[in-house]
Amino acid sequence: MADISSKSIEVLKQELTTLRESLRSFRFGGAGSRARNVRQGSTIRKEIARVLTELRKRTLTAAGIAKPEKTA
């Protein structure tokens, strides 16, 4: 996910859809199962937040509301 800023908006939206579907299958897929990696749900939610943050940043930058981030 380190290269999230280099991806296009369409790719980010596709990735967001994929991540949301994987979170949905994680939540409902193993409903009766006790042995599963609980941390995976948290990781998926954090990845979704990263993608949404990048999309929001680009939207605000394109609208001229936010300044583009400086790169070192």
HTML snippet that shows the backbone in 3Dmol.js (N, CA, C, O; Angstrom):
<script src="https://3Dmol.org/build/3Dmol-min.js"></script>
<div id="view" style="width:600px;height:400px;position:relative"></div>
<script>
const pdb = `
ATOM      1  N   MET A   1       0.803  -1.192   0.000  1.00  0.00           N
ATOM      2  CA  MET A   1       0.000   0.000   0.000  1.00  0.00           C
ATOM      3  C   MET A   1       0.852   1.265   0.000  1.00  0.00           C
ATOM      4  O   MET A   1       0.307   2.369  -0.003  1.00  0.00           O
ATOM      5  N   ALA A   2       2.164   1.128   0.003  1.00  0.00           N
ATOM      6  CA  ALA A   2       3.032   2.286   0.026  1.00  0.00           C
ATOM      7  C   ALA A   2       2.932   3.086  -1.267  1.00  0.00           C
ATOM      8  O   ALA A   2       3.178   4.292  -1.266  1.00  0.00           O
ATOM      9  N   ASP A   3       2.578   2.441  -2.352  1.00  0.00           N
ATOM     10  CA  ASP A   3       2.505   3.113  -3.644  1.00  0.00           C
ATOM     11  C   ASP A   3       1.086   3.600  -3.958  1.00  0.00           C
ATOM     12  O   ASP A   3       0.720   3.730  -5.126  1.00  0.00           O
ATOM     13  N   ILE A   4       0.309   3.862  -2.947  1.00  0.00           N
ATOM     14  CA  ILE A   4      -1.088   4.253  -3.133  1.00  0.00           C
ATOM     15  C   ILE A   4      -1.191   5.613  -3.829  1.00  0.00           C
ATOM     16  O   ILE A   4      -2.148   5.857  -4.564  1.00  0.00           O
ATOM     17  N   SER A   5      -0.229   6.488  -3.606  1.00  0.00           N
ATOM     18  CA  SER A   5      -0.304   7.817  -4.209  1.00  0.00           C
ATOM     19  C   SER A   5       0.019   7.802  -5.696  1.00  0.00           C
ATOM     20  O   SER A   5      -0.269   8.769  -6.401  1.00  0.00           O
ATOM     21  N   SER A   6       0.613   6.719  -6.181  1.00  0.00           N
ATOM     22  CA  SER A   6       0.956   6.646  -7.593  1.00  0.00           C
ATOM     23  C   SER A   6      -0.138   5.991  -8.436  1.00  0.00           C
ATOM     24  O   SER A   6      -0.026   5.941  -9.661  1.00  0.00           O
ATOM     25  N   LYS A   7      -1.180   5.493  -7.800  1.00  0.00           N
ATOM     26  CA  LYS A   7      -2.255   4.826  -8.530  1.00  0.00           C
ATOM     27  C   LYS A   7      -3.288   5.838  -9.017  1.00  0.00           C
ATOM     28  O   LYS A   7      -3.473   6.897  -8.417  1.00  0.00           O
ATOM     29  N   SER A   8      -3.953   5.491 -10.113  1.00  0.00           N
ATOM     30  CA  SER A   8      -4.978   6.382 -10.655  1.00  0.00           C
ATOM     31  C   SER A   8      -6.263   6.263  -9.836  1.00  0.00           C
ATOM     32  O   SER A   8      -6.427   5.341  -9.038  1.00  0.00           O
ATOM     33  N   ILE A   9      -7.160   7.209 -10.051  1.00  0.00           N
ATOM     34  CA  ILE A   9      -8.415   7.234  -9.292  1.00  0.00           C
ATOM     35  C   ILE A   9      -9.253   5.996  -9.609  1.00  0.00           C
ATOM     36  O   ILE A   9      -9.875   5.422  -8.715  1.00  0.00           O
ATOM     37  N   GLU A  10      -9.272   5.585 -10.875  1.00  0.00           N
ATOM     38  CA  GLU A  10     -10.052   4.402 -11.254  1.00  0.00           C
ATOM     39  C   GLU A  10      -9.528   3.144 -10.568  1.00  0.00           C
ATOM     40  O   GLU A  10     -10.307   2.308 -10.111  1.00  0.00           O
ATOM     41  N   VAL A  11      -8.208   3.016 -10.499  1.00  0.00           N
ATOM     42  CA  VAL A  11      -7.601   1.857  -9.837  1.00  0.00           C
ATOM     43  C   VAL A  11      -7.906   1.882  -8.343  1.00  0.00           C
ATOM     44  O   VAL A  11      -8.165   0.840  -7.741  1.00  0.00           O
ATOM     45  N   LEU A  12      -7.874   3.062  -7.753  1.00  0.00           N
ATOM     46  CA  LEU A  12      -8.187   3.187  -6.319  1.00  0.00           C
ATOM     47  C   LEU A  12      -9.639   2.797  -6.041  1.00  0.00           C
ATOM     48  O   LEU A  12      -9.927   2.134  -5.044  1.00  0.00           O
ATOM     49  N   LYS A  13     -10.546   3.208  -6.920  1.00  0.00           N
ATOM     50  CA  LYS A  13     -11.952   2.846  -6.736  1.00  0.00           C
ATOM     51  C   LYS A  13     -12.153   1.343  -6.879  1.00  0.00           C
ATOM     52  O   LYS A  13     -12.939   0.750  -6.142  1.00  0.00           O
ATOM     53  N   GLN A  14     -11.445   0.722  -7.825  1.00  0.00           N
ATOM     54  CA  GLN A  14     -11.516  -0.736  -7.977  1.00  0.00           C
ATOM     55  C   GLN A  14     -10.974  -1.427  -6.735  1.00  0.00           C
ATOM     56  O   GLN A  14     -11.561  -2.392  -6.246  1.00  0.00           O
ATOM     57  N   GLU A  15      -9.864  -0.933  -6.233  1.00  0.00           N
ATOM     58  CA  GLU A  15      -9.255  -1.521  -5.042  1.00  0.00           C
ATOM     59  C   GLU A  15     -10.175  -1.365  -3.834  1.00  0.00           C
ATOM     60  O   GLU A  15     -10.267  -2.267  -3.001  1.00  0.00           O
ATOM     61  N   LEU A  16     -10.852  -0.227  -3.739  1.00  0.00           N
ATOM     62  CA  LEU A  16     -11.799   0.009  -2.657  1.00  0.00           C
ATOM     63  C   LEU A  16     -12.940  -1.001  -2.708  1.00  0.00           C
ATOM     64  O   LEU A  16     -13.339  -1.546  -1.678  1.00  0.00           O
ATOM     65  N   THR A  17     -13.455  -1.245  -3.886  1.00  0.00           N
ATOM     66  CA  THR A  17     -14.522  -2.235  -4.051  1.00  0.00           C
ATOM     67  C   THR A  17     -14.047  -3.622  -3.643  1.00  0.00           C
ATOM     68  O   THR A  17     -14.763  -4.356  -2.962  1.00  0.00           O
ATOM     69  N   THR A  18     -12.851  -3.972  -4.056  1.00  0.00           N
ATOM     70  CA  THR A  18     -12.284  -5.280  -3.711  1.00  0.00           C
ATOM     71  C   THR A  18     -12.086  -5.423  -2.204  1.00  0.00           C
ATOM     72  O   THR A  18     -12.400  -6.463  -1.626  1.00  0.00           O
ATOM     73  N   LEU A  19     -11.566  -4.379  -1.575  1.00  0.00           N
ATOM     74  CA  LEU A  19     -11.336  -4.415  -0.127  1.00  0.00           C
ATOM     75  C   LEU A  19     -12.647  -4.512   0.649  1.00  0.00           C
ATOM     76  O   LEU A  19     -12.740  -5.251   1.630  1.00  0.00           O
ATOM     77  N   ARG A  20     -13.662  -3.763   0.205  1.00  0.00           N
ATOM     78  CA  ARG A  20     -14.954  -3.836   0.894  1.00  0.00           C
ATOM     79  C   ARG A  20     -15.580  -5.217   0.751  1.00  0.00           C
ATOM     80  O   ARG A  20     -16.201  -5.717   1.689  1.00  0.00           O
ATOM     81  N   GLU A  21     -15.421  -5.831  -0.411  1.00  0.00           N
ATOM     82  CA  GLU A  21     -15.951  -7.182  -0.609  1.00  0.00           C
ATOM     83  C   GLU A  21     -15.204  -8.186   0.263  1.00  0.00           C
ATOM     84  O   GLU A  21     -15.815  -9.096   0.823  1.00  0.00           O
ATOM     85  N   SER A  22     -13.892  -8.028   0.382  1.00  0.00           N
ATOM     86  CA  SER A  22     -13.130  -8.956   1.224  1.00  0.00           C
ATOM     87  C   SER A  22     -13.489  -8.773   2.701  1.00  0.00           C
ATOM     88  O   SER A  22     -13.509  -9.747   3.454  1.00  0.00           O
ATOM     89  N   LEU A  23     -13.772  -7.545   3.121  1.00  0.00           N
ATOM     90  CA  LEU A  23     -14.212  -7.318   4.503  1.00  0.00           C
ATOM     91  C   LEU A  23     -15.572  -7.959   4.742  1.00  0.00           C
ATOM     92  O   LEU A  23     -15.806  -8.562   5.789  1.00  0.00           O
ATOM     93  N   ARG A  24     -16.460  -7.827   3.775  1.00  0.00           N
ATOM     94  CA  ARG A  24     -17.793  -8.430   3.895  1.00  0.00           C
ATOM     95  C   ARG A  24     -17.680  -9.959   3.993  1.00  0.00           C
ATOM     96  O   ARG A  24     -18.341 -10.582   4.824  1.00  0.00           O
ATOM     97  N   SER A  25     -16.847 -10.549   3.150  1.00  0.00           N
ATOM     98  CA  SER A  25     -16.703 -12.005   3.205  1.00  0.00           C
ATOM     99  C   SER A  25     -16.002 -12.444   4.492  1.00  0.00           C
ATOM    100  O   SER A  25     -16.270 -13.530   5.007  1.00  0.00           O
ATOM    101  N   PHE A  26     -15.105 -11.599   5.012  1.00  0.00           N
ATOM    102  CA  PHE A  26     -14.458 -11.914   6.279  1.00  0.00           C
ATOM    103  C   PHE A  26     -15.469 -11.921   7.417  1.00  0.00           C
ATOM    104  O   PHE A  26     -15.455 -12.813   8.265  1.00  0.00           O
ATOM    105  N   ARG A  27     -16.347 -10.920   7.431  1.00  0.00           N
ATOM    106  CA  ARG A  27     -17.321 -10.814   8.519  1.00  0.00           C
ATOM    107  C   ARG A  27     -18.349 -11.935   8.489  1.00  0.00           C
ATOM    108  O   ARG A  27     -18.675 -12.513   9.526  1.00  0.00           O
ATOM    109  N   PHE A  28     -18.857 -12.241   7.309  1.00  0.00           N
ATOM    110  CA  PHE A  28     -19.958 -13.193   7.224  1.00  0.00           C
ATOM    111  C   PHE A  28     -19.518 -14.597   6.808  1.00  0.00           C
ATOM    112  O   PHE A  28     -20.276 -15.553   6.972  1.00  0.00           O
ATOM    113  N   GLY A  29     -18.324 -14.728   6.280  1.00  0.00           N
ATOM    114  CA  GLY A  29     -17.861 -16.022   5.803  1.00  0.00           C
ATOM    115  C   GLY A  29     -17.632 -17.025   6.914  1.00  0.00           C
ATOM    116  O   GLY A  29     -18.030 -18.184   6.796  1.00  0.00           O
ATOM    117  N   GLY A  30     -17.011 -16.607   7.964  1.00  0.00           N
ATOM    118  CA  GLY A  30     -16.701 -17.523   9.052  1.00  0.00           C
ATOM    119  C   GLY A  30     -17.549 -17.276  10.269  1.00  0.00           C
ATOM    120  O   GLY A  30     -17.036 -17.251  11.387  1.00  0.00           O
ATOM    121  N   ALA A  31     -18.828 -17.093  10.079  1.00  0.00           N
ATOM    122  CA  ALA A  31     -19.719 -16.735  11.178  1.00  0.00           C
ATOM    123  C   ALA A  31     -19.726 -17.796  12.279  1.00  0.00           C
ATOM    124  O   ALA A  31     -19.786 -17.455  13.460  1.00  0.00           O
ATOM    125  N   GLY A  32     -19.667 -19.057  11.914  1.00  0.00           N
ATOM    126  CA  GLY A  32     -19.693 -20.107  12.918  1.00  0.00           C
ATOM    127  C   GLY A  32     -18.319 -20.604  13.297  1.00  0.00           C
ATOM    128  O   GLY A  32     -18.180 -21.409  14.219  1.00  0.00           O
ATOM    129  N   SER A  33     -17.319 -20.144  12.610  1.00  0.00           N
ATOM    130  CA  SER A  33     -15.955 -20.614  12.831  1.00  0.00           C
ATOM    131  C   SER A  33     -15.305 -19.857  13.984  1.00  0.00           C
ATOM    132  O   SER A  33     -15.422 -18.635  14.074  1.00  0.00           O
ATOM    133  N   ARG A  34     -14.627 -20.576  14.856  1.00  0.00           N
ATOM    134  CA  ARG A  34     -13.952 -19.945  15.981  1.00  0.00           C
ATOM    135  C   ARG A  34     -12.480 -19.688  15.668  1.00  0.00           C
ATOM    136  O   ARG A  34     -11.899 -18.730  16.179  1.00  0.00           O
ATOM    137  N   ALA A  35     -11.880 -20.518  14.848  1.00  0.00           N
ATOM    138  CA  ALA A  35     -10.455 -20.392  14.562  1.00  0.00           C
ATOM    139  C   ALA A  35     -10.246 -19.561  13.294  1.00  0.00           C
ATOM    140  O   ALA A  35     -10.273 -20.080  12.178  1.00  0.00           O
ATOM    141  N   ARG A  36     -10.037 -18.252  13.498  1.00  0.00           N
ATOM    142  CA  ARG A  36      -9.727 -17.383  12.367  1.00  0.00           C
ATOM    143  C   ARG A  36      -8.874 -16.218  12.863  1.00  0.00           C
ATOM    144  O   ARG A  36      -8.826 -15.925  14.058  1.00  0.00           O
ATOM    145  N   ASN A  37      -8.217 -15.578  11.937  1.00  0.00           N
ATOM    146  CA  ASN A  37      -7.337 -14.472  12.268  1.00  0.00           C
ATOM    147  C   ASN A  37      -8.182 -13.208  12.457  1.00  0.00           C
ATOM    148  O   ASN A  37      -8.637 -12.621  11.475  1.00  0.00           O
ATOM    149  N   VAL A  38      -8.392 -12.793  13.681  1.00  0.00           N
ATOM    150  CA  VAL A  38      -9.246 -11.665  13.997  1.00  0.00           C
ATOM    151  C   VAL A  38      -8.585 -10.357  13.565  1.00  0.00           C
ATOM    152  O   VAL A  38      -9.278  -9.395  13.233  1.00  0.00           O
ATOM    153  N   ARG A  39      -7.281 -10.313  13.565  1.00  0.00           N
ATOM    154  CA  ARG A  39      -6.546  -9.109  13.184  1.00  0.00           C
ATOM    155  C   ARG A  39      -6.745  -8.764  11.703  1.00  0.00           C
ATOM    156  O   ARG A  39      -6.564  -7.611  11.312  1.00  0.00           O
ATOM    157  N   GLN A  40      -7.105  -9.723  10.896  1.00  0.00           N
ATOM    158  CA  GLN A  40      -7.295  -9.490   9.466  1.00  0.00           C
ATOM    159  C   GLN A  40      -8.403  -8.457   9.217  1.00  0.00           C
ATOM    160  O   GLN A  40      -8.280  -7.633   8.310  1.00  0.00           O
ATOM    161  N   GLY A  41      -9.455  -8.490   9.991  1.00  0.00           N
ATOM    162  CA  GLY A  41     -10.534  -7.520   9.851  1.00  0.00           C
ATOM    163  C   GLY A  41     -10.057  -6.103  10.096  1.00  0.00           C
ATOM    164  O   GLY A  41     -10.427  -5.183   9.367  1.00  0.00           O
ATOM    165  N   SER A  42      -9.247  -5.927  11.105  1.00  0.00           N
ATOM    166  CA  SER A  42      -8.688  -4.616  11.414  1.00  0.00           C
ATOM    167  C   SER A  42      -7.768  -4.134  10.306  1.00  0.00           C
ATOM    168  O   SER A  42      -7.788  -2.957   9.946  1.00  0.00           O
ATOM    169  N   THR A  43      -6.973  -5.025   9.771  1.00  0.00           N
ATOM    170  CA  THR A  43      -6.057  -4.683   8.692  1.00  0.00           C
ATOM    171  C   THR A  43      -6.812  -4.246   7.440  1.00  0.00           C
ATOM    172  O   THR A  43      -6.430  -3.275   6.787  1.00  0.00           O
ATOM    173  N   ILE A  44      -7.875  -4.960   7.111  1.00  0.00           N
ATOM    174  CA  ILE A  44      -8.674  -4.612   5.932  1.00  0.00           C
ATOM    175  C   ILE A  44      -9.332  -3.245   6.117  1.00  0.00           C
ATOM    176  O   ILE A  44      -9.358  -2.439   5.187  1.00  0.00           O
ATOM    177  N   ARG A  45      -9.859  -2.980   7.304  1.00  0.00           N
ATOM    178  CA  ARG A  45     -10.486  -1.677   7.566  1.00  0.00           C
ATOM    179  C   ARG A  45      -9.477  -0.537   7.434  1.00  0.00           C
ATOM    180  O   ARG A  45      -9.808   0.527   6.912  1.00  0.00           O
ATOM    181  N   LYS A  46      -8.251  -0.755   7.903  1.00  0.00           N
ATOM    182  CA  LYS A  46      -7.218   0.269   7.794  1.00  0.00           C
ATOM    183  C   LYS A  46      -6.840   0.522   6.340  1.00  0.00           C
ATOM    184  O   LYS A  46      -6.600   1.665   5.949  1.00  0.00           O
ATOM    185  N   GLU A  47      -6.787  -0.531   5.542  1.00  0.00           N
ATOM    186  CA  GLU A  47      -6.482  -0.368   4.119  1.00  0.00           C
ATOM    187  C   GLU A  47      -7.595   0.405   3.413  1.00  0.00           C
ATOM    188  O   GLU A  47      -7.325   1.246   2.556  1.00  0.00           O
ATOM    189  N   ILE A  48      -8.849   0.119   3.777  1.00  0.00           N
ATOM    190  CA  ILE A  48      -9.984   0.854   3.215  1.00  0.00           C
ATOM    191  C   ILE A  48      -9.865   2.336   3.580  1.00  0.00           C
ATOM    192  O   ILE A  48     -10.103   3.199   2.735  1.00  0.00           O
ATOM    193  N   ALA A  49      -9.503   2.634   4.818  1.00  0.00           N
ATOM    194  CA  ALA A  49      -9.352   4.017   5.257  1.00  0.00           C
ATOM    195  C   ALA A  49      -8.244   4.727   4.487  1.00  0.00           C
ATOM    196  O   ALA A  49      -8.382   5.903   4.148  1.00  0.00           O
ATOM    197  N   ARG A  50      -7.154   4.028   4.209  1.00  0.00           N
ATOM    198  CA  ARG A  50      -6.060   4.634   3.447  1.00  0.00           C
ATOM    199  C   ARG A  50      -6.505   5.005   2.042  1.00  0.00           C
ATOM    200  O   ARG A  50      -6.188   6.087   1.547  1.00  0.00           O
ATOM    201  N   VAL A  51      -7.240   4.106   1.403  1.00  0.00           N
ATOM    202  CA  VAL A  51      -7.720   4.368   0.047  1.00  0.00           C
ATOM    203  C   VAL A  51      -8.709   5.527   0.043  1.00  0.00           C
ATOM    204  O   VAL A  51      -8.632   6.407  -0.814  1.00  0.00           O
ATOM    205  N   LEU A  52      -9.635   5.532   0.997  1.00  0.00           N
ATOM    206  CA  LEU A  52     -10.609   6.619   1.072  1.00  0.00           C
ATOM    207  C   LEU A  52      -9.934   7.966   1.357  1.00  0.00           C
ATOM    208  O   LEU A  52     -10.353   8.994   0.825  1.00  0.00           O
ATOM    209  N   THR A  53      -8.905   7.962   2.182  1.00  0.00           N
ATOM    210  CA  THR A  53      -8.172   9.190   2.484  1.00  0.00           C
ATOM    211  C   THR A  53      -7.492   9.727   1.239  1.00  0.00           C
ATOM    212  O   THR A  53      -7.527  10.929   0.979  1.00  0.00           O
ATOM    213  N   GLU A  54      -6.875   8.847   0.472  1.00  0.00           N
ATOM    214  CA  GLU A  54      -6.208   9.272  -0.759  1.00  0.00           C
ATOM    215  C   GLU A  54      -7.216   9.816  -1.772  1.00  0.00           C
ATOM    216  O   GLU A  54      -6.950  10.823  -2.428  1.00  0.00           O
ATOM    217  N   LEU A  55      -8.363   9.162  -1.902  1.00  0.00           N
ATOM    218  CA  LEU A  55      -9.391   9.648  -2.821  1.00  0.00           C
ATOM    219  C   LEU A  55      -9.907  11.019  -2.385  1.00  0.00           C
ATOM    220  O   LEU A  55     -10.112  11.898  -3.222  1.00  0.00           O
ATOM    221  N   ARG A  56     -10.113  11.204  -1.102  1.00  0.00           N
ATOM    222  CA  ARG A  56     -10.604  12.476  -0.588  1.00  0.00           C
ATOM    223  C   ARG A  56      -9.566  13.583  -0.798  1.00  0.00           C
ATOM    224  O   ARG A  56      -9.912  14.705  -1.167  1.00  0.00           O
ATOM    225  N   LYS A  57      -8.303  13.259  -0.560  1.00  0.00           N
ATOM    226  CA  LYS A  57      -7.236  14.229  -0.751  1.00  0.00           C
ATOM    227  C   LYS A  57      -7.177  14.684  -2.210  1.00  0.00           C
ATOM    228  O   LYS A  57      -7.004  15.872  -2.485  1.00  0.00           O
ATOM    229  N   ARG A  58      -7.319  13.754  -3.129  1.00  0.00           N
ATOM    230  CA  ARG A  58      -7.292  14.106  -4.552  1.00  0.00           C
ATOM    231  C   ARG A  58      -8.506  14.931  -4.944  1.00  0.00           C
ATOM    232  O   ARG A  58      -8.395  15.842  -5.764  1.00  0.00           O
ATOM    233  N   THR A  59      -9.655  14.626  -4.373  1.00  0.00           N
ATOM    234  CA  THR A  59     -10.870  15.387  -4.666  1.00  0.00           C
ATOM    235  C   THR A  59     -10.715  16.833  -4.204  1.00  0.00           C
ATOM    236  O   THR A  59     -11.052  17.763  -4.937  1.00  0.00           O
ATOM    237  N   LEU A  60     -10.207  17.020  -2.996  1.00  0.00           N
ATOM    238  CA  LEU A  60     -10.021  18.370  -2.473  1.00  0.00           C
ATOM    239  C   LEU A  60      -8.947  19.131  -3.231  1.00  0.00           C
ATOM    240  O   LEU A  60      -9.078  20.335  -3.454  1.00  0.00           O
ATOM    241  N   THR A  61      -7.897  18.447  -3.624  1.00  0.00           N
ATOM    242  CA  THR A  61      -6.838  19.091  -4.386  1.00  0.00           C
ATOM    243  C   THR A  61      -7.349  19.529  -5.756  1.00  0.00           C
ATOM    244  O   THR A  61      -7.030  20.624  -6.218  1.00  0.00           O
ATOM    245  N   ALA A  62      -8.133  18.685  -6.399  1.00  0.00           N
ATOM    246  CA  ALA A  62      -8.681  19.010  -7.720  1.00  0.00           C
ATOM    247  C   ALA A  62      -9.664  20.174  -7.633  1.00  0.00           C
ATOM    248  O   ALA A  62      -9.764  20.973  -8.564  1.00  0.00           O
ATOM    249  N   ALA A  63     -10.389  20.273  -6.523  1.00  0.00           N
ATOM    250  CA  ALA A  63     -11.353  21.352  -6.350  1.00  0.00           C
ATOM    251  C   ALA A  63     -10.673  22.652  -5.929  1.00  0.00           C
ATOM    252  O   ALA A  63     -11.300  23.711  -5.925  1.00  0.00           O
ATOM    253  N   GLY A  64      -9.403  22.572  -5.577  1.00  0.00           N
ATOM    254  CA  GLY A  64      -8.679  23.759  -5.172  1.00  0.00           C
ATOM    255  C   GLY A  64      -8.870  24.135  -3.724  1.00  0.00           C
ATOM    256  O   GLY A  64      -8.465  25.219  -3.303  1.00  0.00           O
ATOM    257  N   ILE A  65      -9.478  23.261  -2.961  1.00  0.00           N
ATOM    258  CA  ILE A  65      -9.725  23.541  -1.546  1.00  0.00           C
ATOM    259  C   ILE A  65      -8.475  23.268  -0.714  1.00  0.00           C
ATOM    260  O   ILE A  65      -8.138  24.033   0.190  1.00  0.00           O
ATOM    261  N   ALA A  66      -7.805  22.188  -1.027  1.00  0.00           N
ATOM    262  CA  ALA A  66      -6.609  21.815  -0.278  1.00  0.00           C
ATOM    263  C   ALA A  66      -5.383  22.024  -1.157  1.00  0.00           C
ATOM    264  O   ALA A  66      -5.444  21.902  -2.381  1.00  0.00           O
ATOM    265  N   LYS A  67      -4.288  22.337  -0.515  1.00  0.00           N
ATOM    266  CA  LYS A  67      -3.034  22.511  -1.233  1.00  0.00           C
ATOM    267  C   LYS A  67      -2.413  21.137  -1.479  1.00  0.00           C
ATOM    268  O   LYS A  67      -2.553  20.242  -0.646  1.00  0.00           O
ATOM    269  N   PRO A  68      -1.738  20.960  -2.601  1.00  0.00           N
ATOM    270  CA  PRO A  68      -1.058  19.684  -2.829  1.00  0.00           C
ATOM    271  C   PRO A  68       0.036  19.470  -1.799  1.00  0.00           C
ATOM    272  O   PRO A  68       0.697  20.410  -1.358  1.00  0.00           O
ATOM    273  N   GLU A  69       0.207  18.229  -1.433  1.00  0.00           N
ATOM    274  CA  GLU A  69       1.182  17.884  -0.409  1.00  0.00           C
ATOM    275  C   GLU A  69       2.594  18.019  -0.964  1.00  0.00           C
ATOM    276  O   GLU A  69       2.860  17.619  -2.098  1.00  0.00           O
ATOM    277  N   LYS A  70       3.500  18.584  -0.164  1.00  0.00           N
ATOM    278  CA  LYS A  70       4.890  18.735  -0.589  1.00  0.00           C
ATOM    279  C   LYS A  70       5.600  17.405  -0.453  1.00  0.00           C
ATOM    280  O   LYS A  70       5.393  16.678   0.519  1.00  0.00           O
ATOM    281  N   THR A  71       6.439  17.086  -1.429  1.00  0.00           N
ATOM    282  CA  THR A  71       7.233  15.869  -1.349  1.00  0.00           C
ATOM    283  C   THR A  71       8.675  16.245  -1.074  1.00  0.00           C
ATOM    284  O   THR A  71       9.204  17.199  -1.644  1.00  0.00           O
ATOM    285  N   ALA A  72       9.297  15.489  -0.202  1.00  0.00           N
ATOM    286  CA  ALA A  72      10.666  15.799   0.202  1.00  0.00           C
ATOM    287  C   ALA A  72      11.660  15.273  -0.783  1.00  0.00           C
ATOM    288  O   ALA A  72      12.865  15.447  -0.597  1.00  0.00           O
TER     289      ALA A  72
END
`;
const viewer = $3Dmol.createViewer("view");
viewer.addModel(pdb, "pdb");
viewer.setStyle({}, {cartoon: {color: "spectrum"}});
viewer.zoomTo();
viewer.render();
</script>
